[in-house]
Amino acid sequence: MPQPSPQTFIYTPPTEPWIDPVAVDDDIVVLNKPSGLLSVAGRDPALADCLQARVRERFPTATMVHRLDKDTSGIVVMARHKGALAHIGQQFEKRETEKRYIARVWGEVREEEGLIDLPLGVDWANKPRQRVDRETGRPAQTRYRVTGREGGITRLELVPLTGRTHQLRVHLLAIGHPILGDAFYAEGEVLAAADRLQLHAQMLGFRHPADGSMRGYSAPCPF
């Protein structure tokens, strides 16, 4: 079972003050978020440092369209005006975006590819954790494909078909292959196997607000 949620949250974001955009134009800013940095600020003033605040130092109107968990790295898109925010935000709501993640998980995943179809809901006794909830959970599906085996560790390509909180982390835990370095859902050897969560948003595709063309943005996996 996962360890109890820590009673105190110590936030130590990466010290690099500026993150070079993967792409920038009049409508959007695309960035490669580092692990350990919040996407948006928390209520506590100690959680004010975040990706959105840093980007707004150069692009004052930039607004998060979606979020990655603090410990997940990878591609994030921000909108530079309300029209772009609505255009791309609607694509996320309608599941019209393309997403691809890379993860390293504990154990040897037998099948070369598959679909995890397990409903998810809040684990009320351990918020903000989520859990598989077959009675009242919301539908959640994740496709996976093995891309490498490293002696007791498997590297996976993940495509979330839905966008539930902690979906990839809980789905992989549920099939017996927790993500390495996951402070929320791993323990013991699995937690100690990496110095960060081994989950990276490698690619994001969406229709650009300027002309409606489908474009994809990617960032190399850092692990």
Backbone as ProteinMPNN parsed JSONL, in Angstrom:
{"seq_chain_A": "MPQPSPQTFIYTPPTEPWIDPVAVDDDIVVLNKPSGLLSVAGRDPALADCLQARVRERFPTATMVHRLDKDTSGIVVMARHKGALAHIGQQFEKRETEKRYIARVWGEVREEEGLIDLPLGVDWANKPRQRVDRETGRPAQTRYRVTGREGGITRLELVPLTGRTHQLRVHLLAIGHPILGDAFYAEGEVLAAADRLQLHAQMLGFRHPADGSMRGYSAPCPF", "coords_chain_A": {"N_chain_A": [[0.85, -1.202, 0.0], [0.417, 2.315, -0.677], [2.399, 4.854, 0.943], [1.286, 6.887, 3.753], [-0.128, 10.127, 3.057], [2.086, 12.907, 3.121], [2.195, 15.133, 5.91], [3.169, 17.693, 5.821], [4.035, 19.903, 3.204], [6.731, 20.387, 1.314], [7.988, 22.679, -0.803], [10.19, 22.813, -3.346], [11.04, 24.189, -5.961], [12.616, 23.905, -9.238], [15.582, 25.843, -9.826], [16.157, 27.329, -12.095], [15.332, 30.315, -13.554], [14.132, 30.996, -16.0], [12.493, 29.469, -18.727], [13.206, 28.317, -21.799], [11.094, 28.754, -24.597], [9.574, 26.11, -26.481], [8.168, 26.669, -28.721], [6.879, 29.744, -30.01], [4.453, 32.203, -30.794], [2.134, 34.664, -32.077], [-0.153, 33.718, -30.878], [0.249, 31.547, -29.092], [2.313, 30.027, -26.508], [4.584, 27.503, -26.253], [5.939, 25.186, -24.029], [8.546, 23.333, -22.337], [7.992, 21.937, -19.544], [9.787, 21.688, -16.509], [10.352, 18.942, -14.243], [9.065, 19.114, -10.926], [8.158, 21.711, -10.799], [5.34, 23.701, -10.232], [2.405, 23.997, -12.292], [0.522, 26.069, -12.107], [0.065, 28.659, -9.628], [-0.231, 27.873, -6.113], [-2.588, 28.275, -3.351], [-1.299, 29.023, -0.999], [1.119, 31.476, -0.237], [3.736, 30.565, -0.372], [3.722, 28.896, -2.482], [3.797, 30.316, -4.79], [5.604, 30.498, -6.883], [5.698, 29.354, -10.112], [5.099, 27.738, -13.31], [3.405, 29.349, -14.944], [3.66, 31.91, -13.73], [6.384, 32.436, -14.144], [6.568, 32.452, -16.943], [4.928, 34.6, -17.537], [6.496, 36.753, -16.945], [7.754, 37.474, -19.259], [5.813, 37.19, -21.187], [3.133, 38.682, -20.625], [0.345, 38.178, -20.829], [0.014, 35.479, -21.036], [-1.632, 32.41, -20.502], [-2.421, 29.429, -18.763], [-3.546, 26.64, -20.572], [-3.976, 24.023, -20.01], [-2.866, 21.615, -17.558], [0.088, 20.141, -16.127], [0.978, 17.695, -13.697], [2.87, 18.634, -10.791], [5.265, 17.1, -10.542], [5.559, 15.921, -13.005], [7.189, 16.17, -16.094], [7.493, 18.005, -19.235], [5.686, 18.784, -22.343], [3.767, 21.703, -22.477], [1.098, 23.896, -23.268], [0.445, 27.356, -23.543], [-1.919, 29.988, -23.773], [-1.996, 33.118, -25.477], [-3.961, 34.972, -25.673], [-7.52, 35.558, -25.217], [-9.065, 34.413, -27.255], [-7.418, 32.384, -28.331], [-7.161, 30.828, -26.051], [-9.8, 29.901, -25.686], [-10.161, 28.484, -28.084], [-8.213, 26.393, -28.057], [-8.702, 25.304, -25.56], [-11.265, 24.226, -25.856], [-10.719, 22.077, -27.489], [-9.34, 20.394, -25.745], [-11.421, 19.826, -23.968], [-13.177, 18.416, -25.622], [-11.681, 16.243, -26.188], [-9.978, 16.243, -28.411], [-7.352, 16.653, -28.765], [-3.965, 15.448, -29.231], [-1.974, 13.314, -27.354], [1.068, 12.165, -25.939], [2.923, 10.254, -23.732], [5.904, 9.365, -21.908], [7.026, 6.787, -19.79], [8.759, 5.206, -17.094], [8.449, 2.163, -15.549], [7.934, -0.033, -12.742], [8.891, -3.429, -12.809], [8.301, -6.169, -15.171], [6.418, -5.608, -17.887], [4.113, -7.656, -19.348], [2.483, -7.851, -21.785], [2.945, -6.524, -25.061], [1.527, -4.337, -25.854], [-1.48, -2.559, -24.912], [-4.74, -1.808, -23.429], [-5.771, 0.081, -20.728], [-8.599, 0.159, -18.887], [-10.163, 1.562, -16.573], [-12.283, 2.948, -14.178], [-11.949, 6.077, -12.427], [-11.695, 7.807, -9.283], [-11.81, 10.205, -6.559], [-9.691, 9.511, -3.818], [-10.927, 9.73, -0.966], [-10.062, 9.447, 1.673], [-7.413, 9.898, 1.488], [-6.777, 12.313, 0.182], [-4.737, 14.435, -1.919], [-4.863, 12.128, -3.465], [-5.894, 9.756, -5.991], [-8.051, 6.988, -6.913], [-8.873, 3.686, -8.159], [-12.235, 3.348, -8.842], [-14.862, 1.506, -9.08], [-17.55, 1.788, -8.721], [-18.537, 4.488, -8.469], [-16.749, 5.966, -9.907], [-15.277, 8.007, -12.543], [-15.228, 7.338, -16.067], [-12.167, 6.137, -17.476], [-9.46, 5.799, -19.66], [-6.458, 4.371, -20.856], [-4.003, 3.907, -23.251], [-1.211, 1.754, -23.816], [2.192, 1.037, -24.757], [4.961, -1.051, -25.01], [8.254, 0.084, -25.078], [10.788, -0.47, -24.339], [12.928, -2.594, -22.358], [14.48, -2.96, -19.263], [15.788, -4.765, -17.496], [13.997, -5.693, -15.211], [12.685, -3.322, -15.154], [10.389, -1.437, -17.068], [10.021, 0.424, -19.999], [7.598, 2.607, -21.188], [5.342, 3.792, -23.727], [2.727, 6.021, -23.479], [-0.68, 6.728, -24.064], [-3.109, 8.743, -23.128], [-6.562, 8.43, -23.237], [-8.519, 9.709, -21.975], [-8.724, 12.412, -19.569], [-8.198, 12.298, -16.686], [-7.471, 13.233, -13.26], [-4.244, 12.415, -12.167], [-4.296, 10.17, -13.778], [-2.563, 8.424, -15.393], [-0.694, 7.603, -13.505], [-2.232, 6.275, -11.536], [-3.523, 4.291, -13.053], [-1.342, 2.72, -13.952], [-0.313, 1.876, -11.52], [-2.488, 0.32, -10.734], [-2.374, -1.897, -12.415], [-0.239, -3.165, -11.464], [2.267, -2.039, -11.952], [3.772, 0.37, -10.876], [4.849, 3.791, -11.407], [8.243, 4.69, -11.484], [9.806, 6.459, -8.81], [7.565, 7.8, -7.885], [6.152, 9.828, -5.657], [3.615, 9.877, -4.591], [2.268, 7.449, -5.117], [4.01, 5.302, -5.049], [6.302, 3.185, -3.19], [9.003, 2.18, -0.998], [11.4, 0.248, -2.754], [10.545, 1.009, -5.303], [9.93, 3.722, -5.137], [12.441, 4.68, -4.421], [13.907, 4.137, -6.649], [14.304, 6.127, -8.501], [15.198, 9.594, -8.78], [13.229, 11.37, -9.295], [9.819, 11.703, -10.434], [9.224, 9.405, -12.927], [7.917, 10.26, -15.418], [6.932, 11.726, -18.391], [5.654, 14.202, -20.476], [5.743, 13.81, -23.642], [4.801, 14.564, -26.223], [2.473, 16.84, -27.692], [-0.383, 17.469, -29.539], [-2.454, 19.668, -31.421], [-5.091, 21.66, -32.935], [-4.069, 24.58, -34.404], [-4.815, 27.868, -33.295], [-4.568, 29.936, -35.154], [-4.961, 29.095, -37.844], [-6.265, 26.693, -37.817], [-4.909, 24.399, -38.49], [-3.511, 21.151, -37.85], [-1.051, 20.697, -35.467], [1.955, 19.463, -34.056], [3.886, 19.298, -31.059], [6.924, 18.637, -29.432], [9.138, 17.288, -26.888], [12.274, 16.081, -25.918], [12.68, 13.096, -23.995], [13.835, 13.261, -20.66], [14.914, 11.188, -19.191]], "CA_chain_A": [[0.0, 0.0, 0.0], [1.195, 3.557, -0.674], [2.63, 5.477, 2.233], [0.34, 7.963, 4.035], [0.231, 11.427, 2.504], [2.843, 13.712, 4.078], [1.415, 16.173, 6.567], [3.71, 18.977, 5.403], [4.434, 19.908, 1.809], [7.904, 21.234, 1.134], [8.068, 22.994, -2.22], [11.522, 23.247, -3.753], [11.024, 24.185, -7.431], [13.924, 24.088, -9.881], [16.044, 27.224, -9.65], [16.283, 28.053, -13.351], [14.224, 31.274, -13.564], [13.477, 31.121, -17.295], [12.423, 28.239, -19.5], [13.118, 28.69, -23.21], [9.946, 28.148, -25.265], [9.729, 25.186, -27.601], [7.621, 27.443, -29.832], [6.138, 30.937, -29.584], [3.948, 33.058, -31.863], [1.184, 35.647, -31.562], [-1.286, 33.057, -30.233], [0.587, 30.533, -28.09], [3.675, 29.744, -26.057], [4.718, 26.083, -25.933], [7.103, 25.048, -23.157], [8.922, 22.039, -21.791], [7.988, 22.166, -18.096], [10.653, 20.786, -15.75], [9.794, 18.25, -13.083], [9.226, 19.826, -9.667], [7.593, 23.063, -10.885], [3.888, 23.757, -10.377], [1.912, 24.658, -13.507], [-0.065, 27.329, -11.64], [0.353, 28.914, -8.216], [-1.134, 27.39, -5.086], [-3.16, 29.328, -2.514], [-0.273, 29.451, -0.053], [2.126, 32.327, -0.877], [4.961, 29.799, -0.584], [3.552, 28.139, -3.723], [3.569, 31.307, -5.848], [6.501, 30.239, -8.014], [5.09, 28.333, -10.979], [5.385, 27.939, -14.727], [2.661, 30.486, -15.462], [4.255, 33.147, -13.225], [7.672, 32.658, -14.792], [6.36, 32.796, -18.349], [4.306, 35.924, -17.614], [7.503, 37.793, -16.843], [8.062, 37.894, -20.636], [4.569, 37.191, -21.951], [2.227, 39.012, -19.51], [-1.033, 37.688, -20.981], [0.019, 34.021, -21.223], [-2.505, 31.706, -19.555], [-2.393, 27.98, -18.903], [-4.695, 26.004, -21.203], [-4.094, 22.746, -19.307], [-1.817, 21.517, -16.543], [0.774, 18.901, -15.792], [1.3, 17.568, -12.283], [4.147, 19.252, -10.415], [6.425, 16.234, -10.741], [5.613, 15.49, -14.399], [7.833, 17.115, -17.008], [7.072, 17.88, -20.617], [5.078, 19.809, -23.171], [2.61, 22.454, -22.0], [0.782, 25.037, -24.123], [-0.206, 28.499, -22.924], [-2.552, 30.877, -24.743], [-1.599, 34.514, -25.285], [-5.158, 35.823, -25.661], [-8.734, 34.814, -24.892], [-9.499, 33.628, -28.4], [-6.6, 31.176, -28.391], [-7.504, 30.029, -24.879], [-11.065, 29.219, -25.952], [-9.98, 27.576, -29.212], [-7.472, 25.194, -27.659], [-9.389, 24.722, -24.412], [-12.379, 23.418, -26.348], [-10.165, 20.821, -28.005], [-9.09, 19.543, -24.591], [-12.717, 19.386, -23.443], [-13.774, 17.456, -26.547], [-10.695, 15.164, -26.376], [-9.516, 16.308, -29.79], [-5.901, 16.811, -28.769], [-3.16, 14.227, -29.264], [-1.005, 13.34, -26.263], [1.9, 10.978, -25.794], [3.803, 10.314, -22.567], [6.89, 8.304, -21.688], [7.157, 6.447, -18.372], [9.507, 4.01, -16.691], [7.644, 1.549, -14.502], [8.513, -1.164, -12.021], [8.492, -4.76, -13.241], [8.262, -6.52, -16.588], [5.069, -5.611, -18.446], [4.075, -8.826, -20.239], [1.95, -7.559, -23.106], [3.666, -5.482, -25.782], [0.654, -3.166, -25.86], [-2.779, -2.867, -24.322], [-5.616, -0.722, -23.013], [-6.221, 0.056, -19.337], [-9.932, 0.765, -18.851], [-10.569, 1.5, -15.174], [-12.831, 4.236, -13.735], [-11.168, 6.683, -11.353], [-12.34, 8.786, -8.427], [-10.984, 10.718, -5.462], [-9.484, 8.688, -2.62], [-11.286, 10.747, 0.021], [-9.292, 9.274, 2.905], [-6.019, 10.242, 1.235], [-6.685, 13.392, -0.804], [-5.347, 14.496, -3.247], [-4.73, 10.894, -4.228], [-7.031, 9.191, -6.691], [-8.069, 5.527, -6.835], [-9.838, 3.002, -9.015], [-13.55, 3.342, -8.196], [-15.737, 0.836, -10.042], [-18.949, 2.099, -8.448], [-18.901, 5.887, -8.758], [-15.662, 6.639, -10.61], [-15.489, 8.485, -13.91], [-14.517, 6.501, -17.042], [-10.786, 6.531, -17.774], [-8.789, 4.812, -20.508], [-5.066, 4.66, -21.211], [-3.322, 2.923, -24.102], [0.224, 1.677, -23.556], [3.02, 0.233, -25.657], [6.317, -1.244, -24.492], [9.308, 0.572, -25.974], [12.094, -0.921, -23.868], [12.996, -3.375, -21.125], [15.763, -2.612, -18.654], [16.095, -5.631, -16.37], [13.098, -5.459, -14.095], [12.032, -2.028, -15.375], [9.851, -1.351, -18.424], [9.776, 1.761, -20.543], [6.314, 2.587, -21.882], [4.719, 4.948, -24.356], [1.365, 6.07, -22.958], [-1.606, 7.642, -24.724], [-4.351, 8.854, -22.358], [-7.746, 8.713, -24.039], [-9.266, 10.631, -21.124], [-7.801, 13.289, -18.857], [-8.499, 12.333, -15.258], [-6.376, 13.565, -12.359], [-3.315, 11.323, -11.848], [-4.76, 8.981, -14.503], [-1.508, 7.506, -15.776], [-0.066, 7.088, -12.296], [-3.12, 5.325, -10.874], [-3.731, 3.157, -13.95], [-0.176, 1.84, -13.938], [-0.304, 1.246, -10.204], [-3.566, -0.666, -10.674], [-2.001, -3.122, -13.127], [0.935, -3.735, -10.804], [3.516, -1.473, -12.47], [3.849, 1.794, -10.508], [5.903, 4.591, -12.031], [9.403, 4.899, -10.619], [9.976, 7.766, -8.201], [6.27, 8.45, -7.652], [6.012, 10.083, -4.218], [2.226, 9.696, -4.179], [1.721, 6.104, -5.29], [5.047, 4.272, -4.939], [6.968, 3.096, -1.904], [10.149, 1.273, -0.957], [12.337, 0.208, -3.879], [9.994, 1.712, -6.464], [10.11, 5.146, -4.877], [13.869, 4.986, -4.358], [14.554, 3.764, -7.905], [14.56, 7.324, -9.305], [15.194, 10.81, -7.967], [12.077, 12.166, -9.705], [8.787, 10.921, -11.095], [9.653, 9.048, -14.28], [6.786, 10.479, -16.312], [7.259, 12.88, -19.225], [4.719, 14.488, -21.573], [6.673, 13.951, -24.757], [4.221, 15.205, -27.399], [1.115, 17.362, -27.647], [-0.85, 17.958, -30.829], [-3.751, 20.343, -31.396], [-5.326, 22.556, -34.062], [-3.57, 25.906, -34.066], [-5.884, 28.872, -33.39], [-4.38, 30.869, -36.264], [-5.491, 28.607, -39.117], [-6.946, 25.416, -37.645], [-4.091, 23.257, -38.901], [-3.048, 20.29, -36.766], [0.388, 20.809, -35.259], [2.456, 18.7, -32.92], [5.079, 19.845, -30.408], [7.519, 17.567, -28.634], [10.341, 17.557, -26.1], [12.927, 14.804, -25.65], [12.547, 12.559, -22.635], [15.075, 13.521, -19.924], [15.386, 10.014, -18.441]], "C_chain_A": [[0.881, 1.246, 0.0], [1.355, 4.112, 0.732], [1.598, 6.563, 2.482], [0.823, 9.278, 3.439], [1.008, 12.232, 3.54], [1.993, 14.826, 4.648], [1.907, 17.574, 6.19], [4.225, 18.851, 3.977], [5.572, 20.894, 1.643], [8.102, 21.438, -0.363], [9.437, 23.552, -2.544], [11.607, 23.199, -5.277], [12.428, 24.337, -8.001], [14.298, 25.557, -9.924], [16.153, 28.008, -10.952], [15.093, 29.006, -13.503], [13.481, 31.347, -14.89], [13.58, 29.804, -18.058], [12.243, 28.63, -20.957], [11.927, 28.008, -23.867], [10.367, 27.153, -26.342], [9.237, 25.877, -28.87], [6.874, 28.641, -29.265], [5.693, 31.705, -30.824], [2.92, 34.017, -31.252], [0.055, 35.039, -30.744], [-0.911, 32.179, -29.043], [2.046, 30.618, -27.673], [3.69, 28.267, -25.664], [6.016, 25.895, -25.17], [7.328, 23.61, -22.749], [9.058, 22.218, -20.279], [8.934, 21.195, -17.394], [9.891, 20.095, -14.625], [10.057, 19.079, -11.832], [8.632, 21.219, -9.648], [6.077, 22.98, -11.063], [3.517, 24.434, -11.696], [1.327, 26.019, -13.165], [0.188, 27.458, -10.144], [-0.68, 28.257, -7.301], [-1.645, 28.55, -4.254], [-2.151, 29.881, -1.516], [0.748, 30.321, -0.786], [3.441, 31.601, -1.153], [4.915, 29.006, -1.886], [3.324, 29.079, -4.911], [4.433, 31.057, -7.078], [5.927, 29.096, -8.842], [5.436, 28.653, -12.424], [4.682, 29.186, -15.258], [3.276, 31.81, -15.007], [5.573, 33.455, -13.916], [7.493, 33.105, -16.246], [5.781, 34.2, -18.486], [5.296, 37.062, -17.414], [7.879, 38.318, -18.23], [6.815, 37.996, -21.507], [3.424, 37.423, -20.964], [0.822, 38.44, -19.621], [-1.118, 36.164, -21.084], [-0.763, 33.328, -20.108], [-2.461, 30.213, -19.823], [-3.679, 27.49, -19.567], [-5.016, 24.696, -20.489], [-2.945, 22.684, -18.316], [-1.154, 20.153, -16.576], [0.996, 18.886, -14.292], [2.672, 18.173, -12.012], [5.344, 18.38, -10.802], [6.549, 15.672, -12.155], [6.278, 16.565, -15.235], [7.181, 17.02, -18.381], [6.285, 19.036, -21.185], [3.793, 20.372, -22.557], [2.372, 23.604, -22.974], [0.061, 26.104, -23.305], [-0.755, 29.388, -24.028], [-2.203, 32.328, -24.433], [-2.774, 35.48, -25.339], [-6.39, 34.939, -25.494], [-9.217, 33.945, -26.04], [-8.737, 32.32, -28.516], [-6.921, 30.244, -27.234], [-8.788, 29.236, -25.124], [-10.908, 28.169, -27.039], [-9.306, 26.278, -28.787], [-8.157, 24.505, -26.486], [-10.54, 23.833, -24.824], [-11.888, 22.085, -26.884], [-9.84, 19.854, -26.863], [-10.401, 18.989, -24.049], [-13.338, 18.299, -24.308], [-12.84, 16.274, -26.857], [-10.21, 15.086, -27.823], [-8.012, 16.517, -29.889], [-5.227, 15.45, -28.866], [-2.089, 14.344, -28.18], [-0.21, 12.042, -26.259], [2.874, 11.203, -24.642], [4.803, 9.164, -22.607], [6.983, 8.062, -20.183], [8.075, 5.247, -18.212], [8.8, 3.435, -15.47], [8.351, 0.331, -13.931], [7.982, -2.478, -12.595], [8.49, -4.923, -14.753], [6.807, -6.563, -17.052], [5.009, -6.706, -19.506], [3.657, -8.483, -21.656], [2.742, -6.434, -23.761], [2.842, -4.202, -25.878], [-0.693, -3.557, -25.283], [-3.542, -1.608, -23.972], [-5.998, -0.928, -21.553], [-7.531, 0.825, -19.283], [-10.491, 0.596, -17.441], [-11.081, 2.862, -14.728], [-12.079, 4.758, -12.51], [-12.002, 7.692, -10.573], [-11.394, 9.224, -7.331], [-10.885, 9.686, -4.351], [-9.684, 9.626, -1.428], [-10.496, 10.638, 1.316], [-7.843, 9.711, 2.738], [-5.895, 11.32, 0.153], [-5.295, 14.027, -0.754], [-5.177, 13.235, -4.091], [-6.046, 10.5, -4.889], [-6.962, 7.674, -6.561], [-9.026, 4.969, -7.879], [-11.143, 2.894, -8.239], [-14.56, 2.796, -9.198], [-17.21, 1.18, -9.844], [-19.334, 3.511, -8.871], [-17.817, 6.643, -9.515], [-16.036, 7.055, -12.017], [-14.699, 7.615, -14.882], [-13.122, 7.043, -17.335], [-10.119, 5.422, -18.57], [-7.389, 5.301, -20.885], [-4.537, 3.551, -22.107], [-1.827, 2.934, -23.756], [0.904, 0.783, -24.574], [4.42, 0.153, -25.077], [7.327, -0.76, -25.522], [10.701, 0.151, -25.524], [11.987, -1.697, -22.574], [14.401, -3.234, -20.567], [16.048, -3.452, -17.423], [15.259, -5.361, -15.149], [12.381, -4.122, -14.142], [11.581, -1.978, -16.825], [9.622, 0.104, -18.801], [8.532, 1.691, -21.42], [6.048, 3.901, -22.6], [3.25, 4.901, -23.977], [0.546, 7.104, -23.729], [-2.887, 7.684, -23.893], [-5.516, 9.222, -23.27], [-8.719, 9.616, -23.282], [-8.248, 11.435, -20.318], [-8.103, 13.413, -17.385], [-7.257, 12.684, -14.438], [-5.559, 12.316, -12.018], [-3.635, 10.043, -12.624], [-3.654, 7.974, -14.802], [-0.881, 6.848, -14.55], [-0.926, 6.025, -11.631], [-3.367, 4.098, -11.751], [-2.553, 2.187, -13.92], [-0.014, 1.153, -12.588], [-1.309, 0.107, -10.149], [-3.225, -1.955, -11.396], [-0.689, -3.705, -12.6], [2.26, -3.2, -11.26], [3.585, 0.026, -12.154], [5.022, 2.494, -11.183], [7.026, 4.83, -11.029], [9.429, 6.325, -10.076], [8.688, 8.503, -7.904], [6.011, 8.599, -6.16], [4.597, 9.878, -3.708], [1.811, 8.224, -4.152], [2.742, 4.977, -5.186], [5.618, 4.261, -3.532], [8.193, 2.202, -2.041], [11.076, 1.396, -2.151], [11.847, 1.012, -5.072], [10.185, 3.215, -6.312], [11.58, 5.531, -4.944], [14.593, 4.749, -5.683], [14.861, 4.964, -8.804], [14.458, 8.552, -8.42], [14.088, 11.787, -8.36], [11.04, 11.216, -10.29], [9.197, 10.671, -12.541], [8.471, 9.07, -15.239], [7.011, 11.792, -17.058], [6.238, 13.014, -20.343], [5.537, 14.807, -22.817], [6.095, 14.74, -25.938], [2.798, 15.68, -27.131], [0.762, 17.906, -29.02], [-2.231, 18.585, -30.696], [-3.863, 21.22, -32.646], [-4.954, 23.976, -33.647], [-4.665, 26.948, -34.242], [-5.746, 29.825, -34.572], [-5.07, 30.4, -37.535], [-6.197, 27.26, -39.022], [-6.152, 24.202, -38.065], [-3.617, 22.467, -37.688], [-1.532, 20.384, -36.656], [0.786, 20.042, -34.01], [3.737, 19.303, -32.378], [5.63, 18.774, -29.468], [8.753, 18.044, -27.902], [10.971, 16.215, -25.767], [12.783, 14.382, -24.203], [13.861, 12.716, -21.872], [15.589, 12.33, -19.115], [15.379, 8.765, -19.287]], "O_chain_A": [[1.957, 1.25, 0.597], [0.526, 3.858, 1.606], [1.069, 7.123, 1.522], [2.025, 9.518, 3.327], [0.638, 12.244, 4.714], [1.161, 15.401, 3.946], [1.137, 18.534, 6.238], [4.782, 17.822, 3.593], [5.39, 22.099, 1.814], [8.352, 20.484, -1.1], [9.805, 24.63, -2.078], [12.186, 22.264, -5.83], [13.326, 24.839, -7.326], [13.429, 26.421, -10.045], [16.234, 29.236, -10.919], [13.952, 28.548, -13.574], [12.309, 31.725, -14.912], [14.607, 29.125, -18.036], [11.222, 29.219, -21.313], [11.757, 26.799, -23.713], [11.379, 27.334, -27.019], [9.803, 25.702, -29.949], [6.305, 28.569, -28.176], [6.45, 31.843, -31.785], [2.856, 34.156, -30.03], [-0.624, 35.747, -30.0], [-1.677, 32.079, -28.085], [2.889, 31.188, -28.366], [2.891, 27.837, -24.832], [7.068, 26.375, -25.592], [6.422, 22.779, -22.808], [10.12, 22.606, -19.791], [8.886, 19.994, -17.659], [8.897, 20.62, -14.123], [11.125, 19.673, -11.683], [8.598, 21.857, -8.596], [5.589, 22.271, -11.944], [4.222, 25.329, -12.163], [1.599, 27.007, -13.846], [0.49, 26.47, -9.474], [-1.846, 28.106, -7.666], [-1.195, 29.684, -4.423], [-2.154, 31.077, -1.224], [1.204, 29.939, -1.864], [4.179, 31.978, -2.063], [5.939, 28.502, -2.347], [2.732, 28.685, -5.916], [4.027, 31.375, -8.196], [5.698, 28.001, -8.328], [5.997, 29.707, -12.723], [5.3, 29.995, -15.95], [3.402, 32.737, -15.807], [5.85, 34.61, -14.24], [8.175, 34.015, -16.717], [6.1, 34.914, -19.437], [4.97, 38.217, -17.685], [8.278, 39.475, -18.366], [6.766, 38.789, -22.447], [2.804, 36.461, -20.51], [0.165, 38.236, -18.6], [-2.213, 35.616, -21.206], [-0.578, 33.621, -18.926], [-2.464, 29.781, -20.976], [-4.775, 27.883, -19.167], [-6.178, 24.308, -20.376], [-2.135, 23.609, -18.247], [-1.745, 19.155, -16.989], [1.181, 19.936, -13.678], [3.527, 18.218, -12.896], [6.331, 18.887, -11.336], [7.54, 15.014, -12.471], [5.962, 17.747, -15.096], [6.423, 16.092, -18.664], [6.218, 20.118, -20.602], [2.879, 19.639, -22.179], [3.324, 24.219, -23.455], [-0.811, 25.804, -22.49], [-0.144, 29.529, -25.087], [-2.124, 32.72, -23.269], [-2.61, 36.673, -25.082], [-6.307, 33.717, -25.616], [-9.727, 32.848, -25.813], [-9.327, 31.27, -28.77], [-6.954, 29.025, -27.399], [-8.86, 28.048, -24.811], [-11.465, 27.076, -26.929], [-9.775, 25.19, -29.12], [-8.194, 23.277, -26.416], [-10.771, 22.793, -24.207], [-12.572, 21.071, -26.747], [-10.038, 18.646, -26.99], [-10.482, 17.81, -23.707], [-13.955, 17.366, -23.792], [-13.164, 15.417, -27.679], [-10.053, 14.001, -28.382], [-7.462, 16.554, -30.99], [-5.853, 14.42, -28.611], [-1.385, 15.35, -28.099], [-0.741, 10.966, -26.538], [3.564, 12.221, -24.59], [4.578, 8.138, -23.249], [7.015, 9.008, -19.396], [8.153, 4.384, -19.087], [8.578, 4.134, -14.481], [9.24, -0.25, -14.554], [6.783, -2.624, -12.836], [8.651, -3.963, -15.506], [6.052, -7.451, -16.656], [5.782, -6.68, -20.464], [4.372, -8.778, -22.614], [3.162, -5.495, -23.086], [3.398, -3.108, -25.973], [-1.013, -4.741, -25.176], [-3.068, -0.492, -24.183], [-6.493, -1.993, -21.183], [-7.568, 2.014, -19.599], [-11.193, -0.371, -17.146], [-10.369, 3.854, -14.887], [-11.631, 3.982, -11.665], [-12.892, 8.343, -11.12], [-10.3, 8.678, -7.19], [-11.88, 9.06, -3.985], [-8.733, 10.239, -0.943], [-10.283, 11.646, 1.991], [-7.124, 9.878, 3.722], [-5.007, 11.246, -0.696], [-4.719, 14.151, 0.327], [-5.335, 13.282, -5.311], [-7.135, 10.847, -4.432], [-5.938, 7.131, -6.147], [-9.875, 5.683, -8.412], [-11.159, 2.407, -7.109], [-15.053, 3.526, -10.058], [-18.033, 0.892, -10.713], [-20.34, 3.707, -9.554], [-17.954, 7.845, -9.744], [-16.981, 6.533, -12.609], [-13.593, 7.189, -14.549], [-12.922, 8.254, -17.431], [-10.2, 4.25, -18.206], [-7.176, 6.475, -21.188], [-4.618, 2.376, -21.75], [-1.256, 3.979, -23.446], [0.288, -0.101, -25.17], [4.999, 1.17, -24.696], [7.268, -1.142, -26.69], [11.682, 0.382, -26.231], [11.066, -1.485, -21.786], [15.388, -3.368, -21.291], [16.5, -2.924, -16.407], [15.765, -4.849, -14.15], [11.562, -3.82, -13.274], [12.304, -2.424, -17.716], [9.099, 0.897, -18.019], [8.422, 0.824, -22.287], [6.465, 4.97, -22.156], [2.596, 3.869, -24.132], [1.017, 8.207, -24.008], [-3.679, 6.744, -23.951], [-5.455, 10.218, -23.992], [-9.623, 10.208, -23.871], [-7.049, 11.166, -20.381], [-8.252, 14.525, -16.877], [-6.129, 12.457, -14.877], [-6.115, 11.288, -11.63], [-3.285, 8.949, -12.181], [-3.798, 6.791, -14.494], [-0.573, 5.656, -14.573], [-0.415, 4.988, -11.208], [-3.415, 2.978, -11.241], [-2.746, 0.972, -13.868], [0.375, -0.013, -12.52], [-1.025, -0.95, -9.586], [-3.735, -3.014, -11.028], [-0.108, -4.609, -13.199], [3.293, -3.817, -11.001], [3.472, 0.857, -13.055], [6.044, 1.879, -11.49], [6.775, 5.136, -9.863], [9.115, 7.277, -10.79], [8.709, 9.715, -7.69], [5.689, 7.626, -5.477], [4.398, 9.72, -2.503], [1.078, 7.805, -3.256], [2.367, 3.806, -5.232], [5.44, 5.213, -2.772], [8.392, 1.553, -3.068], [11.491, 2.494, -2.521], [12.646, 1.63, -5.775], [10.563, 3.896, -7.266], [11.924, 6.59, -5.468], [15.76, 5.116, -5.827], [15.607, 4.827, -9.773], [13.725, 8.557, -7.431], [14.014, 12.895, -7.829], [11.346, 10.065, -10.603], [9.481, 11.608, -13.287], [8.077, 8.044, -15.794], [7.249, 12.833, -16.447], [5.983, 12.058, -21.075], [5.969, 15.943, -23.014], [6.816, 15.501, -26.583], [2.023, 15.017, -26.441], [1.506, 18.699, -29.597], [-3.075, 18.093, -29.947], [-2.872, 21.489, -33.325], [-5.467, 24.502, -32.659], [-5.38, 26.917, -35.243], [-6.726, 30.464, -34.955], [-5.694, 31.199, -38.234], [-6.675, 26.737, -40.029], [-6.661, 23.083, -38.008], [-3.354, 23.038, -36.629], [-0.817, 20.175, -37.636], [0.039, 19.986, -33.033], [4.582, 19.767, -33.144], [4.868, 18.087, -28.788], [9.342, 19.069, -28.246], [10.261, 15.291, -25.368], [12.767, 15.216, -23.298], [14.911, 12.338, -22.392], [16.599, 12.45, -18.422], [15.746, 7.692, -18.807]]}, "name": "protein", "num_of_chains": 1, "seq": "MPQPSPQTFIYTPPTEPWIDPVAVDDDIVVLNKPSGLLSVAGRDPALADCLQARVRERFPTATMVHRLDKDTSGIVVMARHKGALAHIGQQFEKRETEKRYIARVWGEVREEEGLIDLPLGVDWANKPRQRVDRETGRPAQTRYRVTGREGGITRLELVPLTGRTHQLRVHLLAIGHPILGDAFYAEGEVLAAADRLQLHAQMLGFRHPADGSMRGYSAPCPF"}
